[in-house]
Amino acid sequence: MSLENGHFTVPVFWSMRSPYCYISLNRCIALQRQYNLTLDLRPVWPIAIRDPHSFDVMRDMGYRLPYQDVDSFRSAAFHDVQIRYPLPDPVVQKADKDSQYGVIAPFEEQKDIQFLTRTAVGAAEMGKG
């Protein structure tokens, strides 16, 4: 957080696929208006792209539904935000006979999330984030 001329600028690291970013959107806008903040949007790759093996632990432990799914739907209900899985999912996953979740496709095949994230970076650079 930085302070210039009595005005706060707050960096907001944003994943285009994170349910938590989506759930927090209305609160971020309200805080921006209430406190006259500038939100400095900084798009980041989703965890599935940064570390395609990050969900392997859940698969290996045999979880039927990742805790993040349970928690994000509960958080959305608490904040009165309607939520659902994105259709189509911007992160490409390939079927896996050993897992109901599939396997994250290589970065080169991730055209949708690359387009979305890079568009968000461009918008943020133009002050339209």
Secondary structure, 3 states (H helix, E strand, C coil): CEEECCEEEEEEEEECCCHHHHHHHHHHHHHHHHHCCEEEEEEECCHHHHCCCCCHHHHHHCCCCCHHHHHHHHHHHHCCCCCCCCCCCCCCEEEECCEEEEEECCHHHCHHHHHHHHHHHHHHHCCCC
